[in-house]
Structures are given as structure tokens and as C-alpha cells.
Amino acid sequence: MNAPNPLPPFAGKTFEVRYAGLTAINAYADDGIHMRYEITEGAFAGATGEVAYTWRHLADEIYAISWQEADRATVVHIDDFAAGTSHSFYTAPSSDFYRLEGSLRPRSTP
């Protein structure tokens, strides 16, 4: 469970994550369960989807956020919303594994 707070503080907000070779927009729904992603730069540019995610509060404003995409790819983020940093662990459908680190910044909701 995600108790005691049923919603993460990033619910209803949109963020840009920028790694070396990959940039994505993650828009978290108000429900604290669903998000929409769009990869805007890099080898996977153009990939979009809506997924259900799970989250865990780790410390301060640091959260682990994970989901599985329709193509069976898996994603785990360790996002520090205060420091503006993101670490991502991504397994592609091909089973290639990526470790990425970069920046995290809020964006205006489109």
C-alpha cells in the first residue's frame, strides 16, 4: 500500500525527463495510478502510451515509480523531485537493458 497518503505528490502533474540520448514527457493522471508517456527524442522517439504505474515513497521527495508498457517493456524510475534528477532502468522488448540518469523538470500540462 501507499499509505498513509493515497496519492503521490506528482499526481496530476507533467514532467520532462532528459537523459543522454533520450527525452520523454511523463504526464501523471490525477488518480495516482495512470500516466501517459511520450518519448520525444532518441532511438525510441515517437513511442507513446498510457499505463498503470505503481509508486513507493523512498525518502524526502524521492519516489520509485514503475510500469510495464504494452509491448512488454518494463520501466523503473527513481525520481528525486526536489533535486530534479531521474534514474531510469529500462528493459526493452528485445531484452536489452538500459540504465539512464538525467534531469527531471516540471512542465505545463498541455
Secondary structure by P-SEA (a helix, b strand, c coil): ccccccccccccbbbbbbcccbbbbbbbccccccccccccccccccbbbbbbbbbbbccccbbbbbbcccccbbbbbbcccccbbbbbbbbccccbbbbbbbbbbbbccc
